[in-house]
Amino acid sequence: MRLSVKLGALVEYLRGSLWFGPTVAVVVAVVLGVVLTGVRPSEGSLLESLAFSGSAEGAGGILRVIATSAITINTLVFSLTVLTLQLASQQFSPRLLRTFLREGRNQVVLGVFLATFVYALVVLRAVRSGPSPNEHVPGLAVTVAFLFVLATIVAFVAFIDHIAQSVRIDTLMRQVEKDTRSVIRAQHPEPCRPDGEPPVPEPPADAVPVPARRSGFVTAVAMRSLKRLARRHDLVLAVVPKVGERVVEGSPLVLAWRGREGDGLPEADALAEGVHDAVAISFERTMQQDIAYGLRQLVDVAVKALSPGVNDPTTAVHALGHLTSVLCVLVGRDLSPLVQSDGDGVARVVVPTHGVKDYLDLACRQIRLYGARDTVVTVELLHLLRDVGGCASRHEDRRAVRDQALMVVAAAEREVVETHDMDAVRRAAAAVETALASADARQGRVPSAQIGVT
């Protein structure tokens, strides 16, 4: 498990790169070319009937055409990829680039094109012209080159279709929602606890801080690795930053104190190596364990769409729809701090997490501020709060929804001047209150505040 975080970070990096898949494809093409050029089909066999039966000059000409065409298509595909990345960065959000790059189909298509080019070159070097005894035509290898050409044609058509689909913002947002929900299921598999959060060990005043060795974002925490480290030294280890938050070199990364009655305090130097093996820090955020990063991407799309340079409120409304789906899943999960205990019931590792209030603030704040003048966006934001409030089973979560709704209504009161538009906001606010009051009534609670407009 010690390598789980590093391995997960490596997998996440490779998924977001454009070189790994094509490199593997090139290596496979080289090996396949070398092997097939040495294969001589038996006389009268099926392979012999399928193998290329032309001259060395003809085989060489065919392979040269294949190699030239493949490298030309490669140039075109790379140009289209870079253009798509530039468009996604400028039009939507630079944080969506990783979502596009993580699509495995991009690496597969690029790998097919490069593999075709390299395979043709490898087979071409094995073709020898000359008198009959010295002439060598690897017929089976040349036939396989034709199959590579067919694969290239199919891949090119599929790539054009994929690019046309990927550049659509709805496709990107759907993928972000899907990835975020996967991370939620992995990080918070337990359902919400209506009776409150379990007790979490609090670090004492004399807890020893283990400083971060470098600055960056916390992308993942291997709890089992920390648990083994804590048991080995009879400690409790509490991670200070939440996953997705930025740490500065030298600031506390983990706080350590004795798990039972023990003499003295641990030394930070003795723990530093194990802690940094278990807590991954990167220069950028990833979706490895960071739920908030998925929300961040959707919010960025909405905010970008509401900017004067883009002026696309419809996209902002669609982004709110995806945010609603993610938040409704979140309010149904146990988001309490992650705690791992040993066999004796002693808490050994504590990892802080974001709560529903934090996620709601992330999802609503900037959209509320930048979309306050657009009642369509404001009403959709209130619909988000209505749906989330109706799904929330904890009173604290519904109170957070009420607080956000009150702020949305207040922002609308400051910015909206048309009476008709404010009527739509009032109706949406009333729907939020109805959903929250119904949820409160199911648990026998009295609403803590009424959402309204003056």
C-alpha positions in Angstrom: 0.0 0.0 0.0 3.0 2.2 0.5 3.3 2.7 -3.3 -0.5 3.1 -3.8 -0.4 6.9 -3.8 2.6 7.1 -6.0 1.2 4.5 -8.3 -2.1 6.2 -8.4 -0.4 9.6 -9.2 1.6 7.9 -11.9 -1.5 6.4 -13.5 -3.3 9.7 -13.3 -0.3 11.4 -15.0 -0.1 8.8 -17.7 -3.8 9.1 -18.4 -3.4 12.8 -18.9 -0.4 12.6 -21.2 -0.3 12.3 -25.0 3.0 10.4 -25.2 2.4 7.2 -23.2 -0.1 5.4 -25.4 1.7 6.3 -28.7 5.0 5.2 -27.2 3.6 1.8 -26.3 2.1 1.5 -29.8 5.5 2.4 -31.4 7.3 -0.3 -29.4 4.7 -2.9 -30.3 5.0 -1.9 -34.0 8.8 -2.3 -33.9 8.6 -5.7 -32.3 5.8 -6.9 -34.7 7.7 -5.6 -37.7 10.9 -7.4 -36.7 9.1 -10.7 -36.0 7.0 -10.7 -39.1 9.8 -9.9 -41.5 11.5 -13.1 -40.3 8.4 -15.3 -40.8 8.4 -17.5 -43.9 4.9 -19.1 -44.4 4.9 -22.8 -45.4 4.2 -23.7 -49.0 0.5 -24.3 -49.6 -0.5 -22.8 -46.2 -3.2 -20.3 -45.6 -0.6 -17.7 -44.6 1.2 -18.1 -47.9 -2.0 -17.5 -49.8 -2.6 -14.3 -47.8 1.0 -13.0 -48.0 2.0 -10.3 -50.6 3.3 -12.0 -53.7 4.7 -9.1 -55.6 8.3 -8.1 -56.3 10.7 -6.3 -54.0 10.3 -3.1 -56.0 6.5 -3.2 -55.6 6.6 -4.0 -51.9 9.1 -1.1 -51.4 6.9 1.3 -53.3 3.8 0.3 -51.3 5.6 0.6 -47.9 7.0 4.0 -48.9 3.5 5.3 -49.7 2.1 3.9 -46.4 4.9 5.6 -44.4 4.5 8.9 -46.2 0.7 8.9 -45.8 0.9 7.9 -42.2 3.3 10.7 -41.2 1.1 13.2 -43.1 -2.0 12.1 -41.2 0.0 12.2 -38.0 0.8 15.8 -38.6 -2.8 16.6 -39.3 -4.0 14.8 -36.2 -1.5 16.5 -33.9 -2.5 19.9 -35.3 -6.2 19.2 -34.7 -5.4 18.0 -31.2 -3.5 21.1 -30.3 -6.2 23.3 -31.8 -8.8 21.5 -29.8 -6.8 22.0 -26.6 -6.4 25.6 -27.3 -10.1 26.1 -28.0 -11.1 24.2 -24.8 -8.6 26.3 -22.7 -9.7 29.7 -24.0 -13.4 29.1 -24.5 -14.3 26.9 -21.5 -11.5 26.5 -18.8 -7.8 25.6 -18.8 -8.7 23.0 -16.1 -10.7 21.1 -18.6 -7.6 20.2 -20.6 -6.9 17.3 -18.3 -10.4 15.9 -18.9 -9.8 16.0 -22.6 -6.4 14.4 -22.4 -7.6 11.7 -20.0 -9.8 10.3 -22.9 -8.1 7.1 -23.8 -9.3 7.3 -27.4 -7.0 10.1 -28.1 -3.9 8.1 -27.2 -5.3 5.0 -29.1 -5.8 7.0 -32.3 -2.4 8.7 -32.1 -0.8 5.3 -31.3 -2.4 3.7 -34.4 -1.0 6.5 -36.7 2.5 6.4 -35.3 2.5 2.6 -35.2 1.6 2.4 -38.9 4.5 4.8 -39.8 7.1 3.0 -37.7 5.9 -0.5 -38.8 6.2 0.5 -42.5 9.8 1.7 -41.9 10.8 -1.5 -40.1 9.4 -3.7 -42.8 10.9 -1.5 -45.6 14.4 -2.0 -44.3 13.9 -5.8 -44.6 13.0 -5.6 -48.3 16.0 -6.4 -50.5 16.1 -6.0 -54.3 18.4 -7.9 -56.6 18.7 -11.1 -58.5 16.3 -13.9 -57.5 18.5 -15.6 -54.8 19.2 -12.3 -53.1 15.8 -10.8 -53.3 13.8 -10.8 -50.1 10.2 -9.8 -49.8 8.6 -10.3 -46.4 5.2 -11.0 -47.9 3.3 -11.6 -44.7 4.7 -8.4 -43.1 3.7 -6.4 -46.2 0.2 -7.9 -46.0 -0.1 -6.8 -42.3 1.0 -3.3 -43.4 -2.3 -3.3 -45.5 -4.2 -4.1 -42.3 -2.4 -1.2 -40.6 -3.7 1.1 -43.4 -7.2 -0.1 -42.9 -6.9 0.5 -39.1 -5.5 4.0 -39.8 -8.5 4.9 -42.0 -11.0 3.7 -39.4 -9.0 5.5 -36.6 -8.9 8.7 -38.6 -12.7 8.8 -39.2 -13.3 7.9 -35.5 -10.9 10.7 -34.5 -12.7 13.3 -36.5 -16.0 12.2 -35.0 -14.4 12.2 -31.5 -12.9 15.7 -31.9 -16.3 17.0 -33.1 -18.0 15.5 -30.0 -15.2 16.4 -27.6 -15.2 20.1 -28.5 -18.8 20.3 -27.4 -19.0 21.7 -23.9 -21.8 19.4 -22.9 -19.7 16.4 -23.6 -16.9 17.7 -21.5 -19.2 18.6 -18.6 -20.8 15.2 -18.7 -17.3 13.6 -18.5 -16.4 15.8 -15.5 -19.6 14.8 -13.8 -19.0 11.1 -14.4 -15.4 11.4 -13.1 -16.5 13.3 -10.0 -19.2 10.8 -9.1 -16.6 8.0 -9.4 -14.3 9.8 -7.0 -17.2 10.3 -4.6 -18.1 6.6 -4.6 -14.4 5.7 -4.0 -13.8 8.2 -1.2 -17.1 8.2 0.5 -18.8 4.8 0.0 -20.9 5.0 3.2 -24.4 6.6 3.2 -25.0 9.8 5.1 -25.4 9.6 8.9 -28.6 11.4 9.9 -27.6 11.3 13.6 -24.5 13.4 13.2 -20.8 12.8 12.7 -18.7 10.3 14.9 -16.2 11.8 17.3 -12.8 12.7 15.8 -9.6 12.9 17.8 -8.4 16.5 18.3 -4.7 17.1 18.2 -3.3 18.3 21.6 -1.5 21.6 21.9 1.9 19.9 22.0 1.4 17.8 18.9 4.5 17.6 16.7 4.1 19.1 13.2 5.7 17.3 10.2 6.4 20.0 7.7 5.8 19.7 4.0 9.0 19.3 1.9 7.7 21.2 -1.1 4.8 23.5 -2.1 1.9 22.3 -4.1 -1.6 20.7 -3.9 -2.4 17.7 -1.9 -3.7 15.2 -4.5 -4.0 12.0 -2.5 -3.5 10.4 0.9 -2.7 6.7 1.5 -4.5 6.1 4.8 -3.2 2.5 5.2 0.4 3.6 4.8 -0.1 6.3 7.5 -1.9 3.7 9.7 1.1 1.4 9.6 3.4 4.2 10.3 1.3 5.4 13.3 1.1 1.9 14.7 4.8 1.3 14.3 5.6 4.4 16.5 2.4 4.2 18.6 1.1 7.6 17.3 -2.0 9.3 16.0 -1.4 11.1 12.7 -3.7 13.9 11.6 -3.3 15.3 8.1 -3.7 19.1 8.3 -4.7 20.1 4.7 -7.7 18.7 3.0 -7.2 16.9 -0.4 -7.1 19.6 -3.0 -5.8 22.3 -0.8 -2.5 24.0 -1.3 0.4 23.6 1.1 3.6 25.7 1.4 7.0 24.2 1.9 7.7 24.2 5.6 4.1 24.4 6.7 2.5 21.6 8.8 1.5 18.7 6.6 0.7 16.2 9.4 0.4 16.6 13.2 1.6 13.6 15.3 1.0 12.8 19.0 1.1 9.7 21.2 -1.8 7.3 20.7 -1.7 6.0 24.3 -0.1 6.9 27.5 3.6 7.2 26.4 6.7 9.0 27.3 7.8 12.0 25.3 6.8 13.2 21.9 7.7 11.8 18.5 10.5 13.3 16.4 9.3 14.9 13.2 12.5 13.8 11.3 11.8 10.1 12.1 8.3 10.4 10.6 9.1 12.7 7.6 10.0 10.0 5.1 6.9 7.8 5.8 4.6 10.8 5.8 5.8 12.1 2.5 5.5 8.6 1.0 1.8 8.5 2.0 0.8 12.1 1.2 1.1 13.0 -2.5 1.8 16.7 -3.4 1.7 17.9 -7.0 2.0 21.2 -8.8 -1.5 20.8 -10.1 -4.8 19.4 -8.9 -6.0 16.0 -10.2 -9.2 13.9 -9.9 -7.3 11.1 -8.1 -9.1 11.8 -4.8 -10.1 15.5 -5.2 -13.9 15.8 -5.3 -13.8 19.5 -5.1 -11.7 19.7 -8.3 -14.6 18.3 -10.3 -16.9 21.0 -8.9 -14.3 23.6 -9.6 -14.2 22.6 -13.3 -17.9 22.9 -13.6 -18.0 26.2 -11.8 -15.2 27.5 -14.1 -17.3 26.6 -17.1 -20.3 28.5 -15.7 -18.3 31.6 -14.7 -16.5 31.7 -18.1 -19.9 31.5 -19.8 -21.2 34.4 -17.8 -18.2 36.6 -18.6 -18.9 39.6 -21.0 -16.4 38.2 -23.5 -18.4 34.9 -23.9 -21.9 35.9 -22.8 -23.4 32.4 -22.9 -25.8 32.0 -20.0 -27.2 28.8 -21.5 -24.0 27.0 -20.9 -24.0 28.3 -17.3 -27.4 26.8 -16.9 -26.2 23.5 -18.2 -23.3 23.6 -15.8 -25.6 24.1 -12.9 -27.5 21.0 -14.0 -24.4 18.9 -13.7 -23.5 20.6 -10.4 -27.0 19.6 -9.1 -26.4 15.9 -10.0 -23.0 15.9 -8.2 -24.3 17.7 -5.1 -27.3 15.5 -4.8 -25.0 12.5 -4.6 -22.7 14.3 -2.1 -25.6 15.1 0.4 -26.4 11.4 0.5 -22.9 10.4 1.5 -21.1 10.3 4.8 -18.7 13.2 4.5 -17.3 13.1 8.0 -13.5 13.2 8.4 -11.9 9.9 7.5 -10.6 8.0 10.5 -8.8 4.7 10.7 -8.3 2.8 13.9 -6.2 -0.2 14.9 -7.5 -3.6 16.1 -7.8 -2.2 19.7 -10.1 0.7 18.6 -7.4 3.4 19.0 -7.7 6.0 16.2 -4.5 6.1 14.3 -5.1 8.3 11.2 -7.4 11.3 10.7 -7.8 12.9 7.3 -10.0 16.0 7.1 -12.7 16.3 4.4 -14.9 18.9 3.0 -18.5 19.1 4.2 -21.7 19.8 2.3 -21.4 23.5 3.4 -18.0 23.7 1.7 -19.2 22.1 -1.5 -22.3 24.3 -1.6 -20.2 27.4 -1.2 -17.8 26.3 -3.9 -20.7 25.5 -6.3 -22.8 28.6 -5.6 -20.6 31.6 -4.6 -19.0 32.7 -7.9 -22.0 31.8 -10.0 -24.2 33.8 -7.5 -22.0 36.8 -7.8 -21.4 36.8 -11.6 -24.9 35.7 -12.5 -26.9 37.9 -10.2 -28.2 40.1 -13.0 -29.3 37.2 -15.1 -32.6 35.9 -13.6 -32.4 32.8 -15.7 -29.2 31.8 -14.0 -30.4 32.9 -10.6 -33.6 30.9 -10.9 -31.6 27.8 -12.0 -29.2 28.3 -9.1 -32.3 28.3 -6.8 -33.5 25.1 -8.5 -30.2 23.6 -7.7 -30.6 24.4 -4.0 -34.2 23.1 -4.1 -33.1 19.8 -5.4 -30.2 19.5 -3.1 -32.2 20.5 -0.1 -34.9 17.9 -0.9 -32.2 15.2 -1.0 -30.5 16.3 2.2 -31.2 14.1 5.2 -29.1 16.1 7.8 -30.5 19.3 9.4 -27.0 20.9 9.1 -26.9 20.3 5.4 -30.4 21.8 4.9 -29.4 24.8 7.0 -26.4 25.3 4.6 -28.8 25.2 1.7 -31.0 27.8 3.3 -28.0 30.1 3.9 -27.0 29.8 0.3 -30.6 30.5 -0.9 -30.8 33.6 1.3 -27.6 34.9 -0.2 -28.9 34.2 -3.8 -32.1 36.1 -3.1 -30.1 39.0 -1.5 -27.9 39.2 -4.6 -30.9 39.3 -6.9 -32.5 42.1 -4.8 -29.4 44.2 -5.3 -29.1 43.6 -9.1 -32.5 42.9 -10.6 -34.7 45.9 -11.3 -37.6 44.4 -13.3 -40.6 43.4 -11.2 -41.4 40.5 -13.6 -37.9 39.1 -13.2 -38.1 39.3 -9.5 -41.4 37.5 -9.5 -39.6 34.5 -11.1 -36.9 34.7 -8.3 -39.6 34.8 -5.7 -41.3 31.7 -7.0 -38.0 29.8 -7.2 -37.1 30.9 -3.6 -40.5 29.7 -2.5 -39.9 26.3 -4.1 -36.6 26.0 -2.2 -38.4 26.8 1.1 -41.1 24.3 0.3 -38.6 21.5 -0.3 -36.6 22.3 2.8 -39.8 22.6 5.0 -40.9 19.3 3.7 -37.6 17.7 4.5 -37.6 19.3 8.0 -41.2 18.1 8.6 -40.1 14.5 7.8 -37.7 14.7 10.7 -40.0 16.6 13.0 -38.0 19.8 12.9 -39.0 23.4 12.7 -37.4 25.5 9.8 -34.7 27.7 11.2 -35.3 30.6 8.7 -37.7 31.6 6.0 -36.4 32.4 2.5 -38.0 35.4 1.1 -37.6 38.7 -0.7 -38.6 42.1 0.3 
